[in-house]
């Protein structure tokens, strides 16, 4: 009888111990699961935290890349809205400085403009853009020496036959003052010469349209605006050097500029998310190159605000 009571007591003790063990295991598992869920919730909410609307404007040379990147940005951050517009680099810089734009796009350094409080702006270099003279196919030229190019744009030559082309009158198409594309072209293609009066347009797309439809016209465009399927506008080589990505990266072709995105103070909110996305592998890879731009990291040379160039 005593043995039976002792056996029964031990059995009850073992059952109780097992129950307690199971209870502890469930409590521990539940606690870990809650911790993991909290982490997952925080991770999942990161894209949801980016919401609101910003205005990005300025450089029409950078505009096509910004618009292409915005398609992927919308999918990643569905609660964020990015309105992109042109207007030229001068507009981009002045508008971000005044607070009208959240991000100002520019082909030139803010320090290059005396009217811009550059010390208040933060510079994000998102790409490199190369540009060259864009000529109507009827001009009959594909290459000019820099000396002849300067003669054409300063009005010293008025017919293409005088520089090896067809007997066609030259029509100049310029960007207005304040255009970063014009500033870059004047400095690095024309060696600082002032172009003669011609047709002025404030958008690269309009320049391309005029050049394509006007016999003998010449302007200048970022490489992103040239299309292999459209032979009506010819990109000019300069001194026998083609305007290609490889020649720009190596420093052989001189007409290029950084594409800047400026914010007033450090970027935050949607503006920061958009700039981060512009600098991400999603954009810096296939999107950037397919649009005719060059990653900053691929450049073998670099420039400062004065235009001084050094090897990396």
Secondary structure, 3 states (H helix, E strand, C coil): CHHHHHHHHHHHHHHHHHHHHHHHHHHHHHHHHHHHHHHHHHHHHHHHCCCEEEEEEECHHHHHHHHHHHHHHHHHCCCEEEEEEEECHHHHHHHHHHCCCCEEEECCCHHHCCCCCHHHEEEEEEEEEEEEEEEEHHHCCCEECHHHHHHHHCCCCCEHHHHCCCCCECEEEECCCCCHHHHHHHHHCCCCCCCCCCEECCCHHHHHHHHHHCCCEEEEEEHHHCCCCCCCEEECEECCECCCHHHHHHCCCCCEEEEEEEEECCCCHHHHHHHHHHCCHHHHHHHHHHCCCECHHHCCEEECCCCCEEEC
